[in-house]
Amino acid sequence: MIESSSQLTHPVTLQSPWRWLALGWADLRRNPVPGLVHGLLLTAFGWLLLWAARDQFWLLAGAFSGFLIVAPILATGLYQISRQRQAGLGEVVQLWRSGDGRLVKFGLLLGLAGTGWVLTSAGLITWGSPVPIHKPLDFLRHVVLVREIGLFEVWLLLGALLAAPVFASTVVALPMLVDTRATVMESVTESWRAVASHPGPMVLWAVVIGMLVGLGMATALLGLIVLIPLLAHASWHAYRDLTAHRVAN
């Protein structure tokens, strides 16, 4: 049985994602500084990526895919805030200074997953596009805004299919690595078990996360300043509910 911190948990239903968001918002309001610092730093890094790769589509796609996949690792310090309600930036810094090799290993695995997506995406677009895609504007004109239904829809479907196992591997695993001494393999296995046991709520939770991240990106990344910590705190509460039956309180 996995040892963990003790907090009140609830059965997981289709209403649970909204409860997790409400609890995450309460955590952010109660202790806003660590979360907003995380959100501001990650948003600033996103702006840097946009500026550096603004005219090179595949470099921009690769950089942003890696950013979105690894960002949850960089926000794991916020789990400590939800776990210890009086924790602050000091506890977050302490977590990162611990040099937890499990988080490093998991981050590298996620980075590889992001690289795999970019290579697969590049292959699909290169094969399916009637003209070479070099710049973001090329992608917008010749893939997104074409009248024919086909390449863009296939690209979105492929992205969803590749994102699904990443979501299933991380939704419980990341907070579990912070909360327990479980290995990477144990935490990933538990994450897949939780998703398989609650398919409906997990699909809804994935859609909610995707929509909120998309909203944040649509606001020139400004919305991510708040949405990154909100989702991090909410993910902690999702983890607590999803593993309640296996956690010794």
MORASUL-V282091 format. One record per residue. RES is the residue in one letter. BURIAL is # if it has 16 or more other C-alpha atoms within 10 Angstrom, else .. Layout:
BEGIN
res:RES burial:BURIAL
res:RES burial:BURIAL
END
This chain:
BEGIN
res:M burial:.
res:I burial:.
res:E burial:.
res:S burial:#
res:S burial:.
res:S burial:.
res:Q burial:.
res:L burial:.
res:T burial:.
res:H burial:.
res:P burial:.
res:V burial:#
res:T burial:.
res:L burial:.
res:Q burial:.
res:S burial:#
res:P burial:#
res:W burial:.
res:R burial:#
res:W burial:#
res:L burial:#
res:A burial:#
res:L burial:#
res:G burial:#
res:W burial:#
res:A burial:#
res:D burial:#
res:L burial:#
res:R burial:.
res:R burial:.
res:N burial:#
res:P burial:#
res:V burial:.
res:P burial:#
res:G burial:#
res:L burial:#
res:V burial:.
res:H burial:#
res:G burial:#
res:L burial:#
res:L burial:.
res:L burial:#
res:T burial:#
res:A burial:#
res:F burial:.
res:G burial:#
res:W burial:.
res:L burial:.
res:L burial:#
res:L burial:#
res:W burial:.
res:A burial:.
res:A burial:#
res:R burial:.
res:D burial:.
res:Q burial:.
res:F burial:#
res:W burial:#
res:L burial:#
res:L burial:#
res:A burial:#
res:G burial:#
res:A burial:#
res:F burial:#
res:S burial:#
res:G burial:#
res:F burial:#
res:L burial:#
res:I burial:#
res:V burial:#
res:A burial:#
res:P burial:#
res:I burial:#
res:L burial:#
res:A burial:#
res:T burial:#
res:G burial:#
res:L burial:#
res:Y burial:#
res:Q burial:#
res:I burial:#
res:S burial:#
res:R burial:#
res:Q burial:.
res:R burial:.
res:Q burial:.
res:A burial:#
res:G burial:#
res:L burial:#
res:G burial:.
res:E burial:#
res:V burial:#
res:V burial:.
res:Q burial:.
res:L burial:.
res:W burial:.
res:R burial:.
res:S burial:.
res:G burial:.
res:D burial:.
res:G burial:.
res:R burial:#
res:L burial:#
res:V burial:.
res:K burial:.
res:F burial:#
res:G burial:#
res:L burial:.
res:L burial:.
res:L burial:#
res:G burial:#
res:L burial:.
res:A burial:#
res:G burial:#
res:T burial:#
res:G burial:.
res:W burial:#
res:V burial:#
res:L burial:.
res:T burial:#
res:S burial:#
res:A burial:#
res:G burial:.
res:L burial:#
res:I burial:#
res:T burial:.
res:W burial:.
res:G burial:#
res:S burial:.
res:P burial:.
res:V burial:.
res:P burial:.
res:I burial:#
res:H burial:.
res:K burial:#
res:P burial:#
res:L burial:.
res:D burial:.
res:F burial:#
res:L burial:.
res:R burial:.
res:H burial:#
res:V burial:#
res:V burial:#
res:L burial:.
res:V burial:.
res:R burial:.
res:E burial:.
res:I burial:.
res:G burial:.
res:L burial:#
res:F burial:#
res:E burial:.
res:V burial:.
res:W burial:#
res:L burial:.
res:L burial:.
res:L burial:.
res:G burial:.
res:A burial:.
res:L burial:.
res:L burial:#
res:A burial:#
res:A burial:.
res:P burial:.
res:V burial:#
res:F burial:#
res:A burial:#
res:S burial:#
res:T burial:#
res:V burial:#
res:V burial:#
res:A burial:#
res:L burial:#
res:P burial:#
res:M burial:#
res:L burial:#
res:V burial:#
res:D burial:#
res:T burial:.
res:R burial:.
res:A burial:#
res:T burial:.
res:V burial:#
res:M burial:.
res:E burial:.
res:S burial:#
res:V burial:#
res:T burial:#
res:E burial:#
res:S burial:#
res:W burial:#
res:R burial:#
res:A burial:#
res:V burial:#
res:A burial:.
res:S burial:.
res:H burial:.
res:P burial:.
res:G burial:.
res:P burial:#
res:M burial:#
res:V burial:#
res:L burial:#
res:W burial:#
res:A burial:#
res:V burial:.
res:V burial:#
res:I burial:#
res:G burial:.
res:M burial:.
res:L burial:#
res:V burial:#
res:G burial:.
res:L burial:#
res:G burial:#
res:M burial:.
res:A burial:.
res:T burial:.
res:A burial:.
res:L burial:#
res:L burial:#
res:G burial:#
res:L burial:#
res:I burial:#
res:V burial:#
res:L burial:#
res:I burial:#
res:P burial:#
res:L burial:#
res:L burial:#
res:A burial:#
res:H burial:#
res:A burial:#
res:S burial:#
res:W burial:#
res:H burial:#
res:A burial:#
res:Y burial:#
res:R burial:#
res:D burial:#
res:L burial:#
res:T burial:#
res:A burial:#
res:H burial:.
res:R burial:.
res:V burial:#
res:A burial:.
res:N burial:.
END
